[in-house]
Amino acid sequence: MASPSWLQALLNPNKNWFAKQHMKTVSQRLRNYGLRFEDLYDPKEDLDIKEALDRLPREIVDARNQRLKRAMDLSMKHEYLPQDLQALQTPFRSYLKDMLALVKKERAEREALGALPLYQRTIP
């Protein structure tokens, strides 16, 4: 289902000043801890995310886990990453989007064909 053009314009940071400010704030907060936006996706909440993470190469998943551990450590210490490391962070660089789209497409195809799901969807 495609979203209306007015909604896309409202959420597009290039067209909406408020969306741009929000994106800038989120970017800075993610940089403070060295996280990427997709690191915040919870595999226990959405089984498609869990499946996508299982299909990614081990190095990418290990890097994600390391970023999450570092962020938890910094948060517990009430500290941020040093400024020089914050400058190197890329909070909106995607590593999960393509695989997640593939998993969702496969799930939709299985449902359309009437096949059994690969996994049962339950709320944890």
SULNORZI-V342240 format. One record per residue. RES is the residue in one letter. SS is DSSP state (hx for helix, st for strand, lp for the rest). OMEGA is omega in degrees with one decimal (999 if undefined). NEAR is the number of other ideal C-beta (glycine too) atoms within 8 Angstrom. Layout:
res | ss | omega | near
RES | SS | OMEGA | NEAR
RES | SS | OMEGA | NEAR
//
This chain:
res | ss | omega | near
M | lp | -179.0 | 2
A | lp | 178.1 | 3
S | lp | -179.1 | 5
P | lp | -177.2 | 6
S | hx | 179.4 | 5
W | hx | 178.3 | 6
L | hx | 177.2 | 8
Q | hx | 179.0 | 9
A | hx | -180.0 | 9
L | hx | -176.6 | 8
L | hx | -178.2 | 7
N | lp | -179.4 | 9
P | lp | 179.4 | 8
N | lp | -176.8 | 4
K | lp | -175.5 | 6
N | lp | -177.7 | 10
W | hx | -179.8 | 5
F | hx | 177.2 | 6
A | hx | 179.0 | 12
K | hx | 178.6 | 10
Q | hx | 178.3 | 8
H | hx | 179.5 | 9
M | hx | 178.9 | 10
K | hx | 179.4 | 8
T | hx | 179.0 | 8
V | hx | 179.1 | 10
S | hx | -179.6 | 10
Q | hx | 179.9 | 8
R | hx | 176.6 | 8
L | hx | 178.5 | 13
R | hx | 179.4 | 11
N | hx | -177.5 | 10
Y | hx | 178.4 | 12
G | lp | -178.6 | 13
L | lp | 169.2 | 12
R | lp | -176.4 | 14
F | hx | -177.6 | 9
E | hx | 174.7 | 10
D | hx | -177.2 | 10
L | hx | 177.5 | 6
Y | lp | -176.8 | 9
D | lp | -179.5 | 7
P | lp | 177.7 | 9
K | lp | -178.8 | 5
E | lp | -177.1 | 7
D | lp | -176.5 | 8
L | hx | 174.3 | 8
D | hx | 177.9 | 10
I | hx | 178.0 | 13
K | hx | 179.6 | 10
E | hx | 179.1 | 11
A | hx | 178.2 | 13
L | hx | 177.9 | 11
D | hx | -179.0 | 6
R | hx | -179.6 | 8
L | lp | 175.3 | 11
P | lp | -176.0 | 5
R | hx | -177.7 | 6
E | hx | -179.0 | 6
I | hx | 179.3 | 9
V | hx | 177.6 | 10
D | hx | 178.0 | 8
A | hx | 177.2 | 8
R | hx | -180.0 | 13
N | hx | 178.5 | 8
Q | hx | 177.4 | 8
R | hx | 179.5 | 12
L | hx | 178.3 | 10
K | hx | 178.8 | 8
R | hx | 180.0 | 10
A | hx | 177.6 | 12
M | hx | 178.6 | 8
D | hx | 178.8 | 8
L | hx | 180.0 | 13
S | hx | 179.2 | 8
M | hx | 179.8 | 6
K | lp | -176.7 | 6
H | lp | 179.8 | 4
E | lp | 173.8 | 4
Y | lp | 172.9 | 7
L | lp | 173.4 | 11
P | lp | -175.5 | 6
Q | hx | -179.5 | 6
D | hx | 176.5 | 6
L | hx | 176.7 | 9
Q | hx | -178.8 | 12
A | lp | -178.7 | 6
L | lp | -174.6 | 6
Q | lp | 178.3 | 12
T | lp | -171.5 | 6
P | lp | -178.0 | 11
F | lp | 174.4 | 8
R | lp | -171.6 | 6
S | lp | 172.7 | 8
Y | lp | -173.0 | 9
L | lp | -170.5 | 12
K | hx | -177.0 | 8
D | hx | -179.8 | 7
M | hx | 178.8 | 10
L | hx | 177.3 | 11
A | hx | 178.6 | 8
L | hx | 179.7 | 10
V | hx | 179.1 | 12
K | hx | 178.5 | 9
K | hx | 178.7 | 8
E | hx | 179.0 | 8
R | hx | 178.5 | 11
A | hx | 178.6 | 8
E | hx | 178.4 | 8
R | hx | 179.1 | 11
E | hx | -179.9 | 9
A | hx | -179.8 | 6
L | hx | 179.2 | 6
G | lp | 179.6 | 4
A | lp | 177.2 | 6
L | lp | 178.0 | 4
P | lp | 178.1 | 9
L | lp | -178.6 | 6
Y | lp | 179.3 | 6
Q | lp | -180.0 | 4
R | lp | 176.1 | 5
T | lp | 177.1 | 4
I | lp | -177.1 | 2
P | lp | 999 | 4
//
